[in-house]
Amino acid sequence: VAVEFNRIGSGQPDADFTKRVQVAALAHGLILLTCGVYGNVVRFMFPLTIPDAHFDEALGLLTAALRDALKDG
């Protein structure tokens, strides 16, 4: 499971935004792995047995990281 970030309008890979998301997520306590040929992909590697509460917490942290990355851009 992954998400790929591209620039609005051009559709070009956006490695800078992806890195901002990763750094912001870490500041919130969430570790993300970036990958891809252009460095614009974030992989989510959670266990299939993850408790709903943990998954919901991680989604909240990811949401906060995305907001922070948008503000910093």
DSSP file with accessible surface (Angstrom, degrees, kcal/mol):
  #  RESIDUE AA STRUCTURE BP1 BP2  ACC     N-H-->O    O-->H-N    N-H-->O    O-->H-N    TCO  KAPPA ALPHA  PHI   PSI    X-CA   Y-CA   Z-CA
    1    1 A V              0   0  131      0, 0.0    43,-3.0     0, 0.0     2,-0.3   0.000 360.0 360.0 360.0 130.9    0.0    0.0    0.0
    2    2 A A  E     -A   43   0A  57     41,-0.2     2,-0.4    43,-0.0    41,-0.2  -0.958 360.0-137.2-154.0 166.6    1.5    3.3   -1.0
    3    3 A V  E     -A   42   0A  54     39,-2.0    39,-2.5    -2,-0.3     2,-0.5  -0.993  14.6-150.0-132.0 139.5    0.7    6.9   -2.1
    4    4 A E  E     -A   41   0A 113     -2,-0.4     2,-0.5    37,-0.2    37,-0.2  -0.943   9.5-149.3-111.5 129.5    2.5    8.8   -4.9
    5    5 A F        +     0   0   35     35,-3.1     9,-2.3    -2,-0.5     2,-0.3  -0.871  20.1 173.3-103.2 128.1    2.8   12.6   -4.7
    6    6 A N  B     -C   13   0B  66     -2,-0.5     2,-0.2     7,-0.3     6,-0.1  -0.905  38.4 -93.1-127.5 157.9    2.9   14.6   -7.9
    7    7 A R     >  -     0   0  104      5,-3.4     4,-2.3    -2,-0.3     5,-0.2  -0.468  45.7-108.4 -71.4 138.5    2.9   18.4   -8.5
    8    8 A I  T  4 S+     0   0  174      1,-0.2     2,-1.0    -2,-0.2    -1,-0.1  -0.431  99.1   9.6 -65.7 134.4   -0.6   19.9   -9.1
    9    9 A G  T  4 S+     0   0   85     -2,-0.2    -1,-0.2     1,-0.1    -2,-0.0  -0.381 130.2  49.7  95.1 -54.9   -1.0   20.8  -12.8
   10   10 A S  T  4 S-     0   0   69     -2,-1.0    -2,-0.2     2,-0.1    -1,-0.1   0.749  87.8-141.8 -90.3 -26.3    2.0   19.2  -14.3
   11   11 A G     <  +     0   0   44     -4,-2.3    -3,-0.1     1,-0.2     3,-0.1   0.551  48.9 148.3  74.7   7.8    1.7   15.8  -12.8
   12   12 A Q        -     0   0  112     -5,-0.2    -5,-3.4     1,-0.1    -1,-0.2  -0.432  59.9 -89.0 -74.4 147.5    5.5   15.7  -12.3
   13   13 A P  B     -C    6   0B  28      0, 0.0     2,-0.5     0, 0.0    -7,-0.3  -0.257  35.8-150.9 -55.5 139.7    6.8   13.7   -9.3
   14   14 A D     >  +     0   0   26     -9,-2.3     4,-1.9    26,-0.2     5,-0.1  -0.700  28.5 161.7-119.3  79.3    7.1   15.8   -6.2
   15   15 A A  H  > S+     0   0   36     -2,-0.5     4,-2.4     1,-0.2     5,-0.2   0.832  74.8  59.5 -66.3 -31.9   10.0   14.4   -4.1
   16   16 A D  H  > S+     0   0  104      2,-0.2     4,-2.1     1,-0.2    -1,-0.2   0.937 107.6  44.3 -64.3 -45.8   10.3   17.7   -2.1
   17   17 A F  H  > S+     0   0   20      2,-0.2     4,-2.4     1,-0.2    -1,-0.2   0.920 111.8  54.1 -63.7 -41.8    6.7   17.5   -0.9
   18   18 A T  H  X S+     0   0    0     -4,-1.9     4,-2.3     1,-0.2    -2,-0.2   0.914 108.7  48.4 -59.6 -42.5    7.2   13.8   -0.1
   19   19 A K  H  X S+     0   0  116     -4,-2.4     4,-2.7     1,-0.2    -1,-0.2   0.898 109.3  52.9 -65.5 -39.2   10.2   14.5    2.0
   20   20 A R  H  X S+     0   0   73     -4,-2.1     4,-2.6     2,-0.2    -2,-0.2   0.903 109.1  49.8 -62.8 -39.6    8.3   17.3    3.8
   21   21 A V  H  X S+     0   0    1     -4,-2.4     4,-2.7     2,-0.2    -2,-0.2   0.937 111.3  49.2 -62.9 -44.8    5.6   14.8    4.6
   22   22 A Q  H  X S+     0   0   37     -4,-2.3     4,-2.2     2,-0.2    10,-0.2   0.928 113.5  45.3 -61.8 -45.3    8.1   12.3    5.9
   23   23 A V  H  X S+     0   0   87     -4,-2.7     4,-2.0     2,-0.2    -1,-0.2   0.920 114.4  48.3 -66.5 -43.1    9.9   14.9    8.1
   24   24 A A  H  X S+     0   0   10     -4,-2.6     4,-1.2    -5,-0.2    -2,-0.2   0.901 110.2  52.3 -64.8 -40.1    6.5   16.2    9.5
   25   25 A A  H ><>S+     0   0    0     -4,-2.7     5,-3.0     1,-0.2     3,-0.6   0.923 108.0  51.0 -61.9 -43.6    5.3   12.7   10.2
   26   26 A L  H ><5S+     0   0  110     -4,-2.2     3,-1.6     1,-0.2    -1,-0.2   0.899 105.2  56.5 -61.8 -38.3    8.5   11.9   12.1
   27   27 A A  H 3<5S+     0   0   87     -4,-2.0    -1,-0.2     1,-0.3    -2,-0.2   0.805 108.9  47.9 -62.4 -27.3    7.9   15.1   14.2
   28   28 A H  T <<5S-     0   0   72     -4,-1.2    -1,-0.3    -3,-0.6    -2,-0.2   0.402 127.8-100.6 -91.2  -2.3    4.5   13.7   15.1
   29   29 A G  T < 5S+     0   0   62     -3,-1.6     2,-0.5    -4,-0.3    -3,-0.2   0.618  84.0 123.3  94.9  14.8    6.0   10.3   16.0
   30   30 A L      < -     0   0   31     -5,-3.0     2,-0.5    -6,-0.2    -1,-0.3  -0.939  50.2-147.9-113.4 123.8    5.1    8.4   12.8
   31   31 A I        -     0   0  146     -2,-0.5     2,-0.4    -3,-0.1    -8,-0.1  -0.802  19.0-175.4 -92.3 125.2    7.9    6.8   10.8
   32   32 A L        -     0   0   15     -2,-0.5     2,-0.5   -10,-0.2    12,-0.1  -0.927  18.2-139.6-120.0 147.7    7.3    6.7    7.0
   33   33 A L  E     -B   43   0A  76     10,-0.9    10,-2.7    -2,-0.4     2,-0.3  -0.918  14.9-156.8-106.6 122.0    9.4    5.1    4.3
   34   34 A T  E     +B   42   0A  42     -2,-0.5     2,-0.3     8,-0.2     8,-0.2  -0.736  27.0 145.4 -94.7 149.8    9.9    7.0    1.0
   35   35 A C  E     +B   41   0A  39      6,-2.4     6,-1.7    -2,-0.3     3,-0.1  -0.871   7.1 104.6-159.7-168.9   10.7    5.1   -2.1
   36   36 A G  S >  S-     0   0   45     -2,-0.3     3,-0.9     3,-0.2     5,-0.1  -0.049  78.4 -77.4 100.3 158.4   10.2    5.1   -5.9
   37   37 A V  T 3  S+     0   0  135      1,-0.3    -1,-0.1     2,-0.1     0, 0.0   0.860 134.3  34.1 -58.0 -37.1   12.3    6.0   -8.8
   38   38 A Y  T 3  S-     0   0  153     -3,-0.1    -1,-0.3   -24,-0.0   -23,-0.2   0.363 110.0-116.4-103.1   3.2   11.7    9.7   -8.2
   39   39 A G  S <  S+     0   0   28     -3,-0.9    -3,-0.2     1,-0.1   -20,-0.1   0.762  83.6 116.5  69.5  25.8   11.5    9.5   -4.4
   40   40 A N        +     0   0    2     -5,-0.1   -35,-3.1   -22,-0.1     2,-0.4   0.098  48.2  91.7-114.3  22.8    7.9   10.7   -4.4
   41   41 A V  E     -AB   4  35A  24     -6,-1.7    -6,-2.4   -37,-0.2     2,-0.5  -0.937  53.9-158.7-121.8 138.9    6.2    7.6   -2.9
   42   42 A V  E     -AB   3  34A   1    -39,-2.5   -39,-2.0    -2,-0.4     2,-0.4  -0.980  14.3-151.7-113.6 126.0    5.4    6.8    0.7
   43   43 A R  E     -AB   2  33A 113    -10,-2.7   -10,-0.9    -2,-0.5     2,-0.6  -0.777   2.3-150.3 -97.5 142.2    4.9    3.1    1.6
   44   44 A F        +     0   0   48    -43,-3.0     2,-0.4    -2,-0.4   -12,-0.1  -0.955  15.7 178.8-112.1 115.5    2.7    2.0    4.4
   45   45 A M        +     0   0  127     -2,-0.6    -2,-0.0     2,-0.0   -43,-0.0  -0.603  18.8 151.7-119.9  69.8    3.9   -1.2    5.9
   46   46 A F        -     0   0   77     -2,-0.4     2,-0.1     1,-0.1    -2,-0.1  -0.693  49.6-102.1 -97.3 151.5    1.5   -2.0    8.7
   47   47 A P    >   -     0   0   78      0, 0.0     3,-1.7     0, 0.0    -1,-0.1  -0.402  24.5-123.1 -70.3 150.6    0.7   -5.6    9.9
   48   48 A L  T 3  S+     0   0  172      1,-0.3    -2,-0.0    -2,-0.1     0, 0.0   0.747 112.1  57.0 -64.5 -19.9   -2.5   -7.1    8.8
   49   49 A T  T 3  S+     0   0  126      2,-0.0    -1,-0.3     3,-0.0     3,-0.1   0.192  74.8 143.2 -97.3  17.8   -3.4   -7.6   12.4
   50   50 A I    <   -     0   0   39     -3,-1.7     2,-0.1     1,-0.1    -4,-0.0  -0.317  56.1-114.3 -61.5 132.2   -3.1   -3.9   13.4
   51   51 A P     >  -     0   0   68      0, 0.0     4,-2.3     0, 0.0     3,-0.4  -0.406  20.6-120.7 -65.5 145.4   -5.7   -2.9   16.0
   52   52 A D  H  > S+     0   0  130      1,-0.2     4,-2.9     2,-0.2     5,-0.2   0.875 112.2  56.8 -55.3 -39.8   -8.2   -0.4   14.7
   53   53 A A  H  > S+     0   0   69      1,-0.2     4,-2.1     2,-0.2    -1,-0.2   0.902 108.4  46.1 -62.2 -40.0   -7.2    2.1   17.4
   54   54 A H  H  > S+     0   0  106     -3,-0.4     4,-2.5     2,-0.2    -1,-0.2   0.901 112.9  50.0 -68.4 -41.0   -3.6    2.0   16.3
   55   55 A F  H  X S+     0   0   63     -4,-2.3     4,-2.4     2,-0.2    -2,-0.2   0.929 111.1  49.0 -63.4 -44.0   -4.5    2.4   12.6
   56   56 A D  H  X S+     0   0  104     -4,-2.9     4,-2.1     1,-0.2    -2,-0.2   0.899 110.6  51.1 -62.6 -39.9   -6.8    5.3   13.5
   57   57 A E  H  X S+     0   0  124     -4,-2.1     4,-2.2    -5,-0.2    -1,-0.2   0.929 110.1  49.2 -62.7 -44.7   -4.0    7.0   15.5
   58   58 A A  H  X S+     0   0   32     -4,-2.5     4,-2.6     1,-0.2    -2,-0.2   0.900 109.3  52.1 -63.5 -39.3   -1.6    6.6   12.6
   59   59 A L  H  X S+     0   0   75     -4,-2.4     4,-2.6     2,-0.2    -1,-0.2   0.893 108.7  51.2 -64.5 -37.7   -4.1    8.0   10.1
   60   60 A G  H  X S+     0   0   41     -4,-2.1     4,-2.2     2,-0.2    -2,-0.2   0.916 111.0  47.6 -64.0 -41.2   -4.5   11.0   12.4
   61   61 A L  H  X S+     0   0   38     -4,-2.2     4,-2.3     2,-0.2    -2,-0.2   0.897 111.8  50.3 -66.4 -39.6   -0.7   11.5   12.6
   62   62 A L  H  X S+     0   0   25     -4,-2.6     4,-2.6     2,-0.2    -2,-0.2   0.916 108.8  52.2 -64.8 -42.0   -0.5   11.2    8.8
   63   63 A T  H  X S+     0   0   58     -4,-2.6     4,-2.2     1,-0.2    -2,-0.2   0.930 110.5  47.9 -59.1 -45.3   -3.3   13.8    8.4
   64   64 A A  H  X S+     0   0   25     -4,-2.2     4,-2.5     1,-0.2    -1,-0.2   0.909 111.4  51.0 -62.4 -40.8   -1.4   16.2   10.6
   65   65 A A  H  X S+     0   0    0     -4,-2.3     4,-2.7     2,-0.2    -2,-0.2   0.903 108.9  50.6 -64.7 -40.8    1.8   15.6    8.7
   66   66 A L  H  X S+     0   0   50     -4,-2.6     4,-2.2     2,-0.2    -1,-0.2   0.921 110.8  49.3 -63.9 -41.4    0.1   16.3    5.4
   67   67 A R  H  X S+     0   0  162     -4,-2.2     4,-2.1     2,-0.2    -2,-0.2   0.926 112.2  48.3 -62.5 -44.8   -1.3   19.5    6.7
   68   68 A D  H  X S+     0   0   39     -4,-2.5     4,-2.1     1,-0.2    -2,-0.2   0.923 110.8  50.7 -61.5 -43.1    2.1   20.6    8.0
   69   69 A A  H  X S+     0   0    0     -4,-2.7     4,-0.7     1,-0.2    -1,-0.2   0.879 109.4  50.9 -65.4 -35.5    3.8   19.7    4.7
   70   70 A L  H >< S+     0   0  120     -4,-2.2     3,-0.5     1,-0.2    -1,-0.2   0.897 110.6  49.0 -67.6 -39.3    1.2   21.7    2.8
   71   71 A K  H 3< S+     0   0  159     -4,-2.1    -2,-0.2     1,-0.2    -1,-0.2   0.864 110.5  51.0 -66.8 -36.1    1.8   24.8    5.0
   72   72 A D  H 3<        0   0  121     -4,-2.1    -1,-0.2    -5,-0.2    -2,-0.2   0.603 360.0 360.0 -77.5 -13.7    5.6   24.5    4.6
   73   73 A G    <<        0   0   77     -4,-0.7    -1,-0.2    -3,-0.5    -2,-0.2   0.717 360.0 360.0 -90.0 360.0    5.4   24.4    0.8
